[in-house]
């Protein structure tokens, strides 16, 4: 039984490695083909490089939303008859999502002012 249990993490890491290898290898081939056909290498820059100044704000707002979700999940669990898992997961996802929506609205408002 112990040998079978040891195979689970090994299989998981091999699967992750295989998926990442295929992803990056395919992406590299696609990019090389596009460059050979005359595409501008600037199209490979991601959106995050252009909005890099807001990255820490996005992460911070998301973590604050999760913390508020955990706190309100505890309050919801103590004051209602909901199960612990339901209270915590619902509040974490709710406030994590709300924080990302607020971040999006903030960035859209900031970028509209500069344009």
C-alpha positions in Angstrom: 0.0 0.0 0.0 2.9 2.4 0.7 4.3 2.1 -2.8 0.9 3.1 -4.3 0.7 6.1 -2.0 4.2 7.2 -3.0 3.2 7.1 -6.7 0.5 9.8 -6.3 2.8 12.8 -5.8 5.3 11.5 -8.4 2.5 11.1 -10.9 1.2 14.6 -10.1 4.6 16.2 -10.6 5.2 14.3 -13.8 1.8 15.4 -15.2 2.5 19.0 -14.3 5.9 18.9 -15.9 4.4 17.3 -19.0 1.7 19.9 -19.3 4.1 22.8 -18.8 6.6 21.3 -21.3 4.0 20.9 -24.0 2.6 24.5 -23.4 6.0 26.3 -23.5 7.3 24.2 -26.4 4.2 24.9 -28.5 4.2 28.6 -27.6 7.9 28.8 -28.7 7.2 27.1 -32.0 4.2 29.4 -32.7 6.3 32.5 -31.9 9.2 31.3 -34.1 6.8 30.7 -37.0 5.2 34.1 -36.6 8.6 35.8 -36.5 9.7 33.9 -39.7 6.5 35.1 -41.4 7.4 38.7 -40.5 5.3 39.4 -37.4 6.4 42.2 -35.1 7.9 40.8 -31.9 6.1 43.5 -29.9 2.9 41.6 -30.2 4.2 39.1 -27.7 4.3 41.6 -24.8 1.5 40.8 -22.4 -1.0 43.2 -20.9 0.6 42.9 -17.5 3.8 44.5 -18.7 1.9 47.6 -19.7 -0.1 47.7 -16.5 2.8 46.5 -14.3 2.5 49.5 -11.9 -0.9 48.2 -10.7 0.2 44.6 -10.0 0.9 45.1 -6.3 -2.4 46.9 -5.9 -4.3 44.0 -7.5 -2.6 41.4 -5.3 -3.1 43.6 -2.2 -6.8 44.2 -2.9 -7.3 40.5 -3.5 -5.7 39.5 -0.3 -7.7 42.1 1.6 -10.8 40.7 0.1 -9.9 37.2 1.1 -9.2 38.4 4.7 -12.5 40.1 4.9 -14.2 37.0 3.5 -12.6 34.9 6.2 -13.7 37.3 9.0 -17.2 37.5 7.7 -17.3 33.7 7.1 -16.5 33.3 10.8 -19.3 35.8 11.7 -21.7 33.9 9.4 -20.8 30.6 10.9 -21.3 31.8 14.5 -24.6 33.6 13.9 -26.4 31.3 11.5 -26.9 27.5 11.2 -24.7 27.3 8.1 -21.9 24.7 8.0 -18.4 25.9 8.5 -17.3 25.1 5.0 -20.2 26.8 3.3 -19.8 30.0 5.4 -16.1 30.3 4.8 -15.9 29.3 1.1 -18.9 31.5 0.2 -17.5 34.6 1.9 -13.9 34.1 0.6 -15.1 33.7 -3.0 -17.6 36.5 -2.7 -15.2 39.1 -1.3 -12.2 37.9 -3.3 -14.3 38.4 -6.5 -15.6 41.8 -5.3 -12.1 43.0 -4.7 -11.1 42.0 -8.2 -14.1 43.8 -9.7 -13.3 46.9 -7.7 -9.7 46.7 -8.9 -10.8 46.4 -12.5 -13.1 49.5 -12.1 -10.3 51.4 -10.5 -7.8 50.6 -13.3 -10.4 51.4 -16.0 -11.0 54.8 -14.3 -7.3 55.6 -14.0 -6.5 54.6 -17.6 -9.5 56.6 -19.0 -8.1 59.7 -17.3 -4.7 59.3 -18.9 -6.0 58.7 -22.4 
